[in-house]
Amino acid sequence: MKTKGQKLGITDFPYREFDNNGKETYFETSYGSWFKYGYDEHGNRTYFEYNGNWWKSKYDKYGNETYWEDSKDGREYTIR
């Protein structure tokens, strides 16, 4: 499977993409490792993916993490 950089023919690394709020959403190295990031409307990181492994989080209106899960061991946690 090709990385985004390989698909786009990128040769200048590290390659980065940002959302409209200036938050980094994608990062790729010259040796093919890549990272994806997602954020909620308050800027909390809600998604992280590294070469296919990921974790997800949810936050309450005060910025407290309330939920977490990952792809590595399939665990889900509700945080209070």
C-alpha positions as CSV (number, residue, x, y, z in Angstrom):
1,M,0.0,0.0,0.0
2,K,1.4,3.4,-1.0
3,T,1.6,6.3,1.4
4,K,0.0,9.6,0.6
5,G,3.4,11.0,-0.2
6,Q,4.2,8.2,-2.6
7,K,0.8,8.6,-4.3
8,L,1.3,12.4,-4.7
9,G,4.9,12.0,-5.8
10,I,6.3,14.0,-2.8
11,T,10.1,14.1,-2.6
12,D,10.5,16.9,0.0
13,F,10.1,15.5,3.5
14,P,8.9,15.7,6.1
15,Y,5.5,16.1,4.4
16,R,2.8,17.8,6.4
17,E,-0.9,18.8,6.0
18,F,-2.9,21.1,8.2
19,D,-6.6,21.9,8.7
20,N,-8.2,25.4,8.4
21,N,-7.3,26.0,12.1
22,G,-3.6,25.3,11.6
23,K,-3.7,21.9,13.3
24,E,-1.5,19.2,11.8
25,T,-3.7,16.5,10.2
26,Y,-1.0,14.4,8.4
27,F,2.7,13.9,8.8
28,E,5.0,11.6,6.7
29,T,8.7,10.9,6.9
30,S,11.1,10.2,4.1
31,Y,11.3,6.5,5.2
32,G,7.5,5.9,4.8
33,S,6.2,6.3,8.3
34,W,3.0,8.4,8.5
35,F,0.7,9.8,11.1
36,K,-2.9,11.1,10.9
37,Y,-4.6,13.4,13.4
38,G,-8.2,14.4,14.0
39,Y,-9.6,17.1,16.3
40,D,-13.0,18.1,17.7
41,E,-14.4,21.6,17.4
42,H,-12.5,22.7,20.6
43,G,-9.1,21.6,19.3
44,N,-8.9,18.4,21.3
45,R,-7.1,15.6,19.5
46,T,-9.7,12.9,19.0
47,Y,-8.0,10.7,16.5
48,F,-4.4,9.5,16.0
49,E,-3.2,6.9,13.5
50,Y,0.3,5.6,13.0
51,N,1.0,3.3,10.1
52,G,-2.5,1.7,10.5
53,N,-2.7,1.5,14.3
54,W,-5.1,4.1,15.8
55,W,-6.8,5.5,18.9
56,K,-9.9,7.6,19.3
57,S,-11.0,9.9,22.2
58,K,-14.0,11.9,23.1
59,Y,-14.1,15.0,25.4
60,D,-16.8,16.7,27.4
61,K,-17.6,20.4,27.1
62,Y,-14.9,21.2,29.7
63,G,-12.1,19.5,27.7
64,N,-12.0,16.4,29.9
65,E,-11.4,13.1,28.1
66,T,-14.5,10.9,28.6
67,Y,-13.8,8.0,26.2
68,W,-10.8,6.2,24.7
69,E,-10.4,3.2,22.4
70,D,-7.6,1.8,20.3
71,S,-7.1,-0.7,17.4
72,K,-4.1,-2.5,19.0
73,D,-5.9,-4.4,21.7
74,G,-9.5,-3.4,20.9
75,R,-10.1,-2.0,24.4
76,E,-12.6,0.7,25.0
77,Y,-12.6,2.9,28.2
78,T,-15.2,5.2,29.5
79,I,-13.5,7.8,31.7
80,R,-15.3,9.7,34.4
